Amino acid sequence: MTNRSRLTLTALTLVAVGAFAPVAQASGFQLREQSPSSQGNAFAGVTAGGFDISAQFFNPATLALYSGQQFAFGGTLIAPKADLSNAYGSRTSLVGAFGYDPTISGPTSHKNSAKSKVAPELYGMWSLTDDLKLGIGINGSYGFVTEYDSNFVGRYHALKTDLAVMDIAPSLAYRINPQWSVGVAFVARYADATLTNAVDFGLAGMTIGTVPGTLDGTSQLKGNTWAYGFKAGLTYQPTEALRIGLAYSGAINMNLKGNVSFTYPSNMTASQLAYMQNSLGLRNQPGEAELNLPANASFGFNYKVSDMFSFQGEAAWTGWSKFKTLDAKFMSNTAPQITDSLTEEHWRDTWFYSLGGNWKLNDVWSVRTGVAHDQGAVTDPYRTPRIPDADRTWVSLGASYAFSKSFAVDAGYSHLFIKDSSVMLATTASQSDPNFTRGNLNGDFKMDINIFAVQARFSF
């Protein structure tokens, strides 16, 4: 692979690799925060019906549990913290062979690269008959902002990521009998991303005498796409006290299309610029990358102990092992050495487990709490500054207040304790190495997340 291909791939792969998750709230770059009421018990039992119609995001069959016309809207403030320390970066050993110092300069620590973001939720349900329900959900299903200083020692791996993903999901649910209900949903998903990283033009032009680290510029990718998928689920109530739910969400393949653009340093000469643009092909052009989002399956239960108390459980699987490679295509063959590229990811399937309880204190107040364990999808050798994904433990609490039979408000809070993790990215002297132009990077991450959710519910 040529320098040109690698540098463009650096930008393109961010869409599928780094665009979604420095400290996303579920494994990999998945967002679970879609129900402020269920936020309070760490989403335990949400597949079995949760506490309101927002459970349709996880299992469309749960709509059959509710009656009348209902609407819910709210938002979740996700406030992550990701501190990097003890960072060290160096260029490929090939730089030393040319007689240059391979050390990458820049600050070796960075306070909180992850930025707070609000994920919106909007739900509706219409009872077509007593047993047939029509629903709609509009969600910010993925999205966050991360940013590193322009002189950060890992700048060739990541600078800024700004992603917004929206799902629009109409659904139908049918109650077959008092025990069984089924449901399906159609998912229309839109993704929009802006991603940047630094480019070492000095390294790219060593053959014409440029010096690594003296000609830093940036690359930026802007891309968007629509893609489509489905969800299906069921609920089963074998006894008056116990209800269980099963749900499946199909994999969605997204082909993000956009443009890669470069900014060049002011101290670059005209001849150097011509070499970068014409000989190496480091110039603005369209590109695309295929992103294979995984399937999800979940099981939940709700057990009513008494009129005052119920407890819930949830287990959810995400098929991240599907995300083995990333194919990137370059759409403008401005240099003869430009070829399509392949990046290996080596992610693993993950499990989420939670247990929670709900206390109905009186006719207006309910309170709940829960705990959860969420596996990280990224293994140690493949963790990057964009995805320092790691195992996390949830502690949640929440409350609901009914102002009337037709209006209620829910609030939830979670603190996520994230396992300390390290970045151990390495490169070789081989120009086919994906990190050849980005360099080696080591460092330690300390992370946690605070999540605040609120929602208003109306019924008619």
C-alpha positions in Angstrom: 0.0 0.0 0.0 1.3 3.4 -0.9 1.6 6.4 1.5 -1.2 8.0 -0.5 -3.5 5.1 0.2 -2.7 4.8 3.9 -3.2 8.5 4.6 -6.6 8.6 2.9 -7.5 5.3 4.6 -6.7 7.0 7.9 -9.5 9.4 7.2 -11.9 6.9 5.8 -11.5 4.3 8.5 -12.6 6.8 11.1 -16.1 6.5 9.9 -16.2 2.8 10.8 -13.6 2.6 13.5 -13.2 5.8 15.4 -16.2 7.8 14.5 -18.4 6.2 17.1 -16.8 5.5 20.4 -14.0 6.8 22.5 -16.2 6.1 25.5 -19.5 5.1 24.0 -22.0 3.9 26.5 -22.3 0.3 25.4 -19.8 -2.0 23.9 -17.9 -0.9 20.8 -19.7 2.2 19.6 -23.3 1.3 20.6 -25.6 3.6 22.5 -28.0 2.0 24.9 -29.5 5.2 26.3 -32.9 5.2 24.6 -35.3 5.1 27.6 -35.0 7.6 30.5 -37.3 5.5 32.6 -35.3 2.3 32.1 -32.1 4.3 32.6 -33.0 4.3 36.3 -32.6 0.5 36.6 -29.7 0.0 34.2 -32.1 -1.2 31.5 -32.9 -4.4 33.4 -36.1 -5.9 31.9 -36.5 -3.4 29.1 -36.9 -6.2 26.5 -39.8 -7.5 28.6 -41.6 -4.2 28.5 -39.8 -1.7 30.7 -42.0 1.0 32.2 -43.4 2.8 29.1 -43.6 2.8 25.3 -39.9 3.7 25.0 -39.2 0.0 25.4 -40.2 -0.3 21.7 -36.6 0.7 20.8 -35.4 -2.6 22.3 -38.4 -4.8 21.5 -41.3 -3.7 19.3 -43.6 -6.3 20.8 -43.7 -4.4 24.1 -46.1 -1.9 22.5 -48.9 -4.5 22.9 -48.6 -4.1 26.7 -49.9 -0.5 26.6 -53.3 1.0 25.7 -54.7 4.1 24.1 -52.6 6.7 22.4 -49.3 7.6 24.1 -46.4 9.9 23.4 -43.0 10.3 25.1 -40.1 12.6 24.4 -37.0 13.4 26.2 -33.2 13.5 26.1 -30.2 11.9 27.6 -27.1 14.0 28.5 -24.0 11.8 28.2 -21.0 13.3 30.0 -18.0 11.1 29.4 -14.5 11.7 30.8 -11.4 10.2 29.1 -8.0 11.2 30.4 -4.9 10.0 28.6 -1.5 9.9 30.4 2.0 8.5 29.9 1.7 8.8 26.2 4.6 8.2 23.9 4.7 8.3 20.1 7.4 7.3 17.6 7.5 7.0 13.9 8.4 3.8 11.9 11.9 2.6 12.3 12.4 3.4 8.6 12.8 7.1 9.8 15.9 6.1 11.7 17.3 4.4 8.7 17.1 7.8 6.9 19.0 9.4 9.8 16.1 11.2 11.4 14.9 11.1 15.1 11.8 8.9 15.1 10.3 10.5 18.3 7.0 12.2 17.8 6.9 15.5 19.7 3.9 16.8 21.6 2.2 16.7 25.0 2.2 13.2 26.5 -1.1 13.7 28.4 -4.5 15.0 27.4 -7.4 15.8 29.7 -10.8 14.6 28.7 -10.9 14.2 24.9 -14.5 13.1 25.1 -17.2 15.8 24.9 -20.7 15.8 26.4 -23.6 15.2 24.0 -27.4 15.0 24.2 -29.1 12.0 22.7 -32.8 12.8 21.9 -35.7 10.3 22.0 -39.2 10.6 20.6 -41.8 7.9 20.7 -45.5 7.5 19.8 -48.1 4.8 19.9 -51.6 4.5 18.5 -54.0 1.7 19.3 -55.5 0.6 16.0 -57.5 -1.9 17.9 -57.3 -3.3 21.5 -54.7 -5.8 20.2 -53.0 -4.1 17.3 -50.6 -1.2 18.0 -48.7 1.2 15.7 -45.6 2.8 17.0 -42.9 5.2 16.0 -39.5 5.8 17.5 -37.0 8.6 16.5 -33.6 8.3 18.3 -30.1 9.6 18.3 -28.8 6.0 18.3 -25.1 6.8 17.9 -23.2 10.1 18.4 -20.5 11.9 20.3 -17.8 14.5 19.9 -14.1 13.9 20.8 -11.3 16.3 20.2 -7.5 16.3 20.9 -5.2 19.3 20.7 -3.5 19.8 17.3 0.0 19.1 18.8 -1.1 16.0 20.7 1.5 13.2 20.5 -1.1 10.9 19.0 -2.4 13.4 16.5 -1.7 11.2 13.5 -4.2 8.7 14.9 -6.9 11.2 15.9 -7.8 14.8 16.2 -11.5 15.5 16.1 -14.5 13.2 15.6 -18.1 14.6 15.4 -20.8 12.1 14.6 -24.6 12.1 14.6 -26.7 9.0 13.8 -30.5 9.1 13.7 -32.9 6.1 13.6 -36.5 6.4 12.4 -38.3 3.2 13.3 -42.1 2.6 12.6 -43.3 -0.6 14.3 -46.4 -2.8 14.6 -47.2 -5.0 17.6 -50.0 -7.6 18.0 -51.3 -9.2 21.1 -52.2 -12.8 20.1 -53.7 -13.6 23.4 -53.2 -12.6 27.1 -49.9 -14.5 27.2 -48.3 -13.8 23.8 -47.5 -10.7 21.8 -45.3 -10.2 18.8 -43.9 -7.1 17.0 -41.7 -5.9 14.1 -40.1 -2.6 13.2 -38.5 -1.2 10.1 -35.4 0.9 10.8 -34.2 3.8 8.6 -30.8 5.0 9.8 -29.0 8.1 8.8 -25.3 8.8 9.7 -23.4 12.1 9.3 -19.7 12.4 10.3 -16.9 14.9 10.3 -13.5 13.4 11.1 -10.0 14.8 11.2 -6.5 13.7 12.0 -3.0 15.1 11.4 -0.9 14.2 8.4 2.9 14.0 8.5 3.7 15.3 5.1 7.4 15.4 6.1 7.3 11.6 6.4 5.4 11.2 3.2 8.0 13.2 1.3 11.2 11.7 2.7 12.3 10.5 -0.7 12.5 14.2 -1.9 14.3 15.3 1.3 11.5 16.5 3.6 12.0 15.9 7.3 9.4 13.9 9.4 7.5 16.2 11.8 8.4 19.5 10.1 5.4 19.5 7.6 2.3 18.7 9.6 -1.1 19.2 8.0 -4.5 17.7 8.4 -6.9 15.4 6.6 -10.7 15.7 7.0 -13.5 13.4 6.0 -17.1 14.5 5.7 -19.5 11.7 4.9 -23.1 10.6 5.3 -25.5 7.9 4.2 -28.9 6.2 4.7 -29.3 2.5 5.4 -32.1 0.2 6.4 -32.8 -2.7 8.7 -35.4 -4.4 10.9 -36.2 -5.5 14.5 -38.5 -8.2 15.7 -39.5 -9.5 19.1 -42.0 -11.2 21.3 -43.3 -11.1 24.9 -44.7 -14.0 26.9 -46.5 -13.8 30.2 -46.7 -17.4 31.7 -48.1 -16.1 35.0 -49.7 -13.0 36.3 -46.4 -12.2 38.1 -43.8 -13.0 35.4 -43.3 -11.6 32.0 -40.4 -12.3 29.6 -39.3 -10.8 26.3 -37.0 -11.8 23.5 -35.9 -9.4 20.7 -33.5 -9.4 17.7 -32.2 -6.5 15.7 -30.7 -7.3 12.3 -27.3 -6.2 11.2 -27.2 -3.1 9.0 -24.4 -2.5 6.5 -23.8 1.2 5.8 -21.7 2.6 2.9 -20.6 6.0 4.0 -19.8 8.3 1.1 -18.1 11.7 1.3 -15.0 13.7 0.5 -11.5 13.6 1.9 -9.8 17.0 2.0 -6.3 18.1 3.0 -4.8 21.2 4.5 -1.2 21.9 3.9 1.4 23.6 6.1 2.3 27.2 5.3 6.0 26.3 5.2 5.5 23.8 2.4 7.2 24.8 -0.9 5.5 24.8 -4.2 7.6 21.9 -5.4 6.8 19.9 -2.3 3.1 20.6 -2.6 3.2 19.5 -6.3 4.9 16.2 -5.2 2.3 15.6 -2.5 -0.7 16.3 -4.7 0.5 14.9 -8.0 3.0 12.1 -7.3 1.5 10.8 -4.0 -2.1 11.8 -4.8 -2.6 13.6 -1.4 -5.3 15.9 -2.8 -9.0 16.4 -2.2 -11.2 13.6 -3.6 -14.3 11.5 -2.9 -14.2 8.3 -1.0 -16.4 5.7 0.7 -16.1 3.1 3.4 -18.3 0.1 4.2 -19.4 -0.1 7.8 -20.9 -3.4 9.0 -23.0 -2.7 12.1 -23.7 -5.9 14.1 -26.8 -7.8 15.0 -28.2 -7.6 18.5 -30.2 -10.1 20.5 -31.7 -9.6 24.0 -33.7 -11.3 26.7 -35.4 -9.6 29.6 -37.8 -10.5 32.4 -40.0 -8.6 34.9 -41.2 -10.3 38.0 -43.9 -8.7 40.2 -43.2 -9.6 43.8 -46.0 -7.5 45.1 -48.1 -4.4 44.3 -45.3 -2.3 45.6 -42.2 -4.0 44.2 -40.9 -5.8 41.1 -37.5 -6.8 40.0 -36.0 -7.1 36.5 -33.2 -8.7 34.6 -31.6 -8.3 31.2 -29.0 -10.0 29.0 -28.1 -8.6 25.6 -25.6 -9.9 23.0 -24.0 -7.9 20.3 -22.3 -9.6 17.4 -19.2 -7.4 17.1 -17.1 -10.3 15.7 -18.8 -9.5 12.4 -16.6 -6.4 12.4 -13.4 -8.1 11.3 -12.3 -5.9 8.5 -13.0 -2.5 7.0 -13.0 -2.1 3.2 -12.2 1.4 1.9 -12.4 2.5 -1.7 -10.9 5.6 -3.2 -13.1 7.1 -5.8 -10.7 9.3 -7.7 -7.7 7.6 -9.2 -5.5 10.7 -9.4 -2.3 8.8 -8.9 -1.5 5.4 -10.4 -0.6 3.8 -7.1 -4.0 4.5 -5.5 -5.7 1.2 -4.7 -8.5 0.0 -2.5 -7.5 -1.0 1.1 -8.4 -3.4 3.8 -8.0 -2.8 7.6 -8.2 -5.6 10.1 -10.2 -4.9 13.3 -10.4 -8.2 15.3 -13.3 -7.1 17.5 -15.2 -9.7 19.7 -18.8 -10.4 20.5 -20.0 -8.8 23.7 -22.5 -9.4 26.5 -24.4 -6.9 28.6 -26.1 -8.0 31.9 -28.2 -6.0 34.3 -30.4 -6.5 37.4 -32.7 -3.9 38.8 -35.8 -3.2 41.0 -38.8 -0.9 40.9 -40.7 0.4 43.9 -44.2 1.9 43.6 -44.3 4.1 46.6 -47.8 5.4 46.0 -50.1 6.5 43.2 -47.7 9.2 42.0 -44.2 8.1 42.9 -42.1 5.2 41.7 -38.3 4.8 42.3 -35.9 2.3 40.8 -32.3 1.3 40.8 -30.0 -1.2 39.0 -26.5 -2.4 38.3 -25.0 -3.8 35.1 -21.8 -5.2 33.6 -21.0 -4.3 30.0 -18.1 -6.0 28.1 -15.8 -4.0 25.8 -15.5 -5.0 22.2 -12.0 -3.9 21.5 -9.1 -6.1 22.5 -5.8 -4.6 23.9 -3.7 -4.7 20.7 -6.3 -2.8 18.7 -7.3 -0.1 21.1 -6.9 3.4 19.6 -7.3 7.0 20.9 -10.6 7.1 19.1 -11.8 3.8 20.7 -10.3 3.2 24.1 -13.2 0.8 24.7 -13.1 -1.3 27.8 -15.3 -3.2 30.2 -17.6 -1.1 32.3 -19.8 -1.4 35.4 -23.1 0.6 35.7 -24.7 1.9 38.8 -28.1 3.5 38.2 -31.1 5.1 39.9 -34.2 6.8 38.8 -37.8 8.0 39.6 -41.1 8.6 38.0 -43.8 11.1 39.0 -47.4 11.0 37.7 -48.9 14.5 37.7 -52.1 13.0 36.5 -53.4 9.8 34.8 -52.4 11.4 31.4 -49.1 13.1 32.2 -45.9 11.8 33.9 -42.2 12.6 34.1 -39.3 10.1 34.3 -35.7 10.8 35.3 -32.7 8.5 35.4 -29.0 8.7 36.3 -26.1 6.3 35.7 -22.5 6.3 36.6 -20.3 4.1 34.6 -17.0 2.8 36.1 -14.7 2.0 33.2 -11.8 -0.4 33.5 -8.4 1.3 33.1 -7.0 0.6 29.7 -3.9 1.1 27.6 -3.1 2.0 24.0 -0.4 -0.2 22.5 -0.3 0.6 18.8 2.7 -0.5 16.9 4.1 -0.1 13.4 6.9 -1.7 11.4 9.1 -0.5 8.6 6.8 -2.1 6.1 4.8 0.3 4.0 1.9 -2.1 4.0 1.5 -1.7 7.8 -1.8 0.3 8.5 0.0 2.4 11.1 3.1 3.1 9.0 2.1 6.8 8.5 0.6 7.1 12.0 3.4 5.7 14.0 3.7 3.8 17.3 1.6 5.1 20.2 1.5 4.0 23.9 -0.5 5.5 26.7 -2.9 4.9 29.6 -6.6 5.8 29.7 -8.7 6.5 32.8 -12.4 6.9 32.0 -15.8 7.2 33.5 -19.2 8.4 32.3 -22.1 10.3 34.0 -25.5 10.0 32.3 -28.6 12.1 33.0 -31.9 11.3 31.4 -35.3 12.9 31.5 -38.6 12.3 29.7 -42.2 13.5 29.6 -45.0 11.0 28.9 -48.6 11.7 27.7 -51.5 9.4 27.2 -54.9 10.0 25.8 
